[in-house]
């Protein structure tokens, strides 16, 4: 792990909103420049199970929670940092 951040409810809601607005992926795609680098976002809640979201940093930019897939058309790490602040080490 390079960095982590503990967020408040407002910041977590901002991330969830950003992820929900990503376009839905369709079918299977070959992503030649996928080197396996990814961000992992874990959202925990007081009264339900945690949600883990994996966002590929290379290749096609896939974003998934294991059930649903989306495609990041932007630098998701920069977008998240701009909205909630850079993570602390």
N, CA, C and O of each residue as an XYZ file, in Angstrom:
356
protein
N       0.839     -1.159      0.000
C       0.000      0.000      0.000
C       0.896      1.237      0.000
O       1.818      1.357      0.807
N       0.609      2.136     -0.908
C       1.368      3.374     -0.989
C       0.792      4.456     -0.094
O       1.531      5.275      0.452
N      -0.535      4.462      0.060
C      -1.170      5.508      0.857
C      -2.567      5.061      1.255
O      -3.137      4.148      0.657
N      -3.104      5.713      2.265
C      -4.485      5.449      2.664
C      -5.074      6.739      3.203
O      -4.354      7.675      3.551
N      -6.386      6.767      3.265
C      -7.077      7.944      3.792
C      -8.345      7.496      4.488
O      -9.049      6.612      4.001
N      -8.636      8.099      5.618
C      -9.904      7.882      6.305
C     -10.791      9.063      5.959
O     -10.404     10.214      6.163
N     -11.966      8.790      5.443
C     -12.849      9.831      4.968
C     -14.096      9.926      5.827
O     -14.519      8.950      6.445
N     -14.669     11.100      5.855
C     -15.950     11.291      6.507
C     -17.071     10.886      5.570
O     -16.826     10.543      4.413
N     -18.294     10.924      6.060
C     -19.450     10.514      5.267
C     -19.594     11.358      4.003
O     -19.941     10.827      2.948
N     -19.336     12.648      4.090
C     -19.474     13.526      2.925
C     -18.468     13.159      1.838
O     -18.826     13.080      0.663
N     -17.215     12.934      2.223
C     -16.190     12.563      1.250
C     -16.488     11.196      0.641
O     -16.327     11.011     -0.566
N     -16.914     10.249      1.450
C     -17.259      8.917      0.933
C     -18.426      9.013     -0.039
O     -18.445      8.325     -1.060
N     -19.400      9.862      0.273
C     -20.526     10.073     -0.631
C     -20.081     10.666     -1.954
O     -20.623     10.321     -3.004
N     -19.095     11.558     -1.911
C     -18.542     12.157     -3.127
C     -17.902     11.083     -4.002
O     -18.088     11.078     -5.218
N     -17.150     10.177     -3.383
C     -16.528      9.077     -4.127
C     -17.596      8.170     -4.726
O     -17.525      7.825     -5.906
N     -18.575      7.786     -3.931
C     -19.645      6.915     -4.427
C     -20.366      7.564     -5.603
O     -20.695      6.887     -6.577
N     -20.614      8.870     -5.519
C     -21.281      9.590     -6.596
C     -20.431      9.582     -7.858
O     -20.949      9.348     -8.950
N     -19.131      9.834     -7.724
C     -18.220      9.826     -8.865
C     -18.196      8.450     -9.524
O     -18.253      8.349    -10.750
N     -18.113      7.397     -8.722
C     -18.065      6.035     -9.261
C     -19.377      5.663     -9.948
O     -19.364      5.002    -10.987
N     -20.497      6.075     -9.385
C     -21.810      5.758     -9.956
C     -21.997      6.414    -11.319
O     -22.703      5.876    -12.172
N     -21.376      7.560    -11.530
C     -21.544      8.292    -12.787
C     -20.618      7.811    -13.911
O     -20.724      8.287    -15.042
N     -19.716      6.873    -13.611
C     -18.846      6.327    -14.664
C     -19.690      5.529    -15.649
O     -20.687      4.928    -15.249
N     -19.312      5.507    -16.942
C     -20.081      4.731    -17.914
C     -19.990      3.232    -17.649
O     -18.966      2.731    -17.185
N     -21.061      2.536    -17.945
C     -21.127      1.085    -17.752
C     -20.325      0.399    -18.849
O     -20.434      0.760    -20.020
N     -19.517     -0.593    -18.471
C     -18.757     -1.369    -19.444
C     -19.656     -2.394    -20.128
O     -20.618     -2.880    -19.534
N     -19.335     -2.718    -21.379
C     -20.133     -3.683    -22.139
C     -19.234     -4.756    -22.717
O     -18.263     -4.451    -23.409
N     -19.551     -6.010    -22.439
C     -18.847     -7.126    -23.047
C     -17.412     -7.280    -22.586
O     -16.999     -6.699    -21.583
N     -16.662     -8.068    -23.330
C     -15.267     -8.350    -23.033
C     -14.382     -7.537    -23.967
O     -14.653     -7.435    -25.163
N     -13.329     -6.963    -23.413
C     -12.425     -6.131    -24.190
C     -10.985     -6.553    -23.913
O     -10.637     -6.870    -22.775
N     -10.155     -6.558    -24.944
C      -8.723     -6.819    -24.773
C      -8.036     -5.496    -24.458
O      -8.171     -4.525    -25.203
N      -7.304     -5.463    -23.357
C      -6.627     -4.228    -22.925
C      -5.126     -4.504    -22.885
O      -4.606     -5.037    -21.905
N      -4.453     -4.140    -23.947
C      -3.061     -4.517    -24.130
C      -2.092     -3.859    -23.168
O      -1.057     -4.449    -22.856
N      -2.381     -2.676    -22.691
C      -1.447     -1.964    -21.822
C      -1.762     -2.153    -20.345
O      -1.340     -1.344    -19.519
N      -2.486     -3.191    -20.003
C      -2.839     -3.446    -18.604
C      -1.648     -4.061    -17.894
O      -1.271     -5.199    -18.177
N      -1.045     -3.303    -16.959
C       0.112     -3.811    -16.216
C      -0.253     -4.272    -14.806
O       0.625     -4.615    -14.014
N      -1.550     -4.277    -14.496
C      -2.004     -4.770    -13.192
C      -2.058     -3.719    -12.100
O      -2.503     -4.021    -10.992
N      -1.621     -2.493    -12.369
C      -1.667     -1.437    -11.355
C      -3.115     -1.046    -11.098
O      -3.903     -0.913    -12.034
N      -3.468     -0.860     -9.821
C      -4.849     -0.498     -9.502
C      -4.937      0.207     -8.163
O      -4.085      0.047     -7.289
N      -5.983      0.983     -8.033
C      -6.365      1.561     -6.751
C      -7.443      0.674     -6.160
O      -8.294      0.156     -6.884
N      -7.411      0.498     -4.847
C      -8.458     -0.249     -4.166
C      -9.099      0.703     -3.163
O      -8.424      1.281     -2.311
N     -10.395      0.849     -3.280
C     -11.153      1.742     -2.413
C     -12.073      0.870     -1.563
O     -12.863      0.092     -2.098
N     -11.971      0.997     -0.250
C     -12.827      0.230      0.658
C     -13.705      1.219      1.411
O     -13.214      2.073      2.148
N     -15.002      1.088      1.213
C     -15.964      1.932      1.905
C     -16.612      1.093      3.005
O     -17.217      0.057      2.729
N     -16.483      1.542      4.244
C     -17.086      0.808      5.358
C     -18.283      1.589      5.886
O     -18.336      2.817      5.818
N     -19.231      0.843      6.408
C     -20.480      1.415      6.888
C     -20.767      0.897      8.287
O     -20.327     -0.194      8.650
N     -21.490      1.662      9.060
C     -21.798      1.280     10.437
C     -22.688      0.043     10.510
O     -22.503     -0.790     11.398
N     -23.654     -0.096      9.593
C     -24.655     -1.154      9.736
C     -24.801     -2.043      8.510
O     -25.854     -2.649      8.316
N     -23.773     -2.134      7.684
C     -23.799     -3.062      6.558
C     -22.371     -3.436      6.182
O     -21.408     -2.836      6.660
N     -22.257     -4.427      5.326
C     -20.944     -4.928      4.933
C     -20.156     -3.866      4.164
O     -20.736     -3.005      3.504
N     -18.850     -3.939      4.257
C     -17.963     -3.022      3.522
C     -18.076     -3.277      2.022
O     -18.382     -4.390      1.594
N     -17.831     -2.253      1.241
C     -17.819     -2.364     -0.215
C     -16.399     -2.104     -0.691
O     -15.805     -1.081     -0.351
N     -15.854     -3.022     -1.475
C     -14.516     -2.868     -2.035
C     -14.638     -2.594     -3.522
O     -15.308     -3.331     -4.244
N     -13.993     -1.537     -3.977
C     -14.007     -1.151     -5.387
C     -12.571     -1.173     -5.885
O     -11.680     -0.589     -5.268
N     -12.355     -1.847     -6.999
C     -11.038     -1.931     -7.622
C     -11.062     -1.114     -8.906
O     -11.932     -1.304     -9.755
N     -10.096     -0.197     -9.045
C     -10.022      0.664    -10.225
C      -8.675      0.457    -10.913
O      -7.628      0.776    -10.350
N      -8.707     -0.079    -12.132
C      -7.477     -0.296    -12.895
C      -6.868      1.032    -13.300
O      -7.578      1.925    -13.761
N      -5.558      1.173    -13.132
C      -4.854      2.397    -13.477
C      -4.244      2.343    -14.871
O      -3.730      3.349    -15.360
N      -4.293      1.193    -15.509
C      -3.749      1.039    -16.855
C      -4.733      0.230    -17.681
O      -5.801     -0.139    -17.194
N      -4.382     -0.042    -18.909
C      -5.276     -0.818    -19.767
C      -6.544     -0.050    -20.084
O      -6.483      1.113    -20.483
N      -7.684     -0.685    -19.912
C      -8.969     -0.071    -20.271
C      -9.585      0.751    -19.140
O     -10.632      1.369    -19.337
N      -8.971      0.775    -17.976
C      -9.502      1.588    -16.884
C     -10.752      1.028    -16.252
O     -11.644      1.789    -15.878
N     -10.840     -0.278    -16.124
C     -12.016     -0.897    -15.530
C     -12.160     -0.566    -14.051
O     -11.170     -0.460    -13.327
N     -13.395     -0.405    -13.617
C     -13.725     -0.141    -12.219
C     -14.826     -1.118    -11.837
O     -15.859     -1.177    -12.503
N     -14.616     -1.893    -10.761
C     -15.620     -2.882    -10.384
C     -15.676     -3.087     -8.881
O     -14.687     -2.898     -8.172
N     -16.841     -3.474     -8.416
C     -16.999     -3.886     -7.030
C     -17.149     -5.402     -6.958
O     -17.491     -5.945     -5.907
N     -16.895     -6.081     -8.066
C     -17.033     -7.529     -8.131
C     -18.391     -7.968     -8.660
O     -18.552     -9.111     -9.090
N     -19.349     -7.084     -8.631
C     -20.704     -7.380     -9.129
C     -21.028     -6.565    -10.370
O     -21.625     -7.071    -11.320
N     -20.634     -5.312    -10.354
C     -20.934     -4.393    -11.441
C     -19.637     -3.796    -11.967
O     -18.715     -3.531    -11.196
N     -19.564     -3.584    -13.276
C     -18.367     -3.008    -13.867
C     -18.654     -1.692    -14.565
O     -19.707     -1.508    -15.175
N     -17.711     -0.795    -14.463
C     -17.787      0.500    -15.139
C     -16.443      0.744    -15.805
O     -15.490     -0.005    -15.592
N     -16.371      1.788    -16.607
C     -15.134      2.128    -17.301
C     -14.773      3.564    -16.957
O     -15.581      4.476    -17.132
N     -13.563      3.756    -16.471
C     -13.096      5.093    -16.150
C     -12.518      5.719    -17.404
O     -11.573      5.194    -17.991
N     -13.088      6.842    -17.812
C     -12.607      7.534    -19.001
C     -11.676      8.678    -18.618
O     -11.305      9.486    -19.468
N     -11.303      8.750    -17.367
C     -10.447      9.813    -16.871
C      -9.421      9.207    -15.921
O      -9.495      8.020    -15.604
N      -8.488      9.994    -15.476
C      -7.548      9.556    -14.457
C      -8.300      9.559    -13.129
O      -8.407     10.591    -12.467
N      -8.815      8.400    -12.752
C      -9.665      8.294    -11.567
C      -8.933      8.718    -10.307
O      -9.528      9.356     -9.439
N      -7.656      8.380    -10.185
C      -6.890      8.759     -9.005
C      -6.848     10.276     -8.849
O      -7.057     10.796     -7.753
N      -6.579     10.981     -9.940
C      -6.542     12.452     -9.882
C      -7.916     13.025     -9.569
O      -8.038     13.976     -8.796
N      -8.944     12.446    -10.167
C     -10.297     12.931     -9.919
C     -10.687     12.746     -8.452
O     -11.288     13.633     -7.846
N     -10.341     11.595     -7.892
C     -10.650     11.352     -6.475
C      -9.865     12.299     -5.571
O     -10.412     12.865     -4.625
N      -8.581     12.465     -5.871
C      -7.747     13.354     -5.068
C      -8.263     14.793     -5.118
O      -8.258     15.494     -4.106
N      -8.700     15.222     -6.280
C      -9.212     16.581     -6.435
C     -10.497     16.780     -5.628
O     -10.744     17.873     -5.118
N     -11.309     15.738     -5.510
C     -12.585     15.874     -4.825
C     -12.516     15.655     -3.321
O     -13.265     16.276     -2.567
N     -11.615     14.770     -2.878
C     -11.584     14.459     -1.449
C     -10.240     14.763     -0.795
O     -10.092     14.593      0.416
N      -9.265     15.207     -1.574
C      -7.932     15.489     -1.029
C      -7.019     14.309     -1.228
O      -7.471     13.168     -1.327
N      -5.752     14.581     -1.287
C      -4.744     13.540     -1.473
C      -4.694     12.631     -0.250
O      -4.807     13.112      0.877
N      -4.526     11.317     -0.456
C      -4.441     10.400      0.683
C      -3.176     10.631      1.488
O      -2.172     11.106      0.958
N      -3.227     10.296      2.768
C      -2.054     10.408      3.614
C      -1.270      9.113      3.578
O      -1.838      8.052      3.315
N       0.019      9.182      3.837
C       0.867      7.976      3.813
C       0.737      7.208      5.098
O       1.374      6.167      5.262
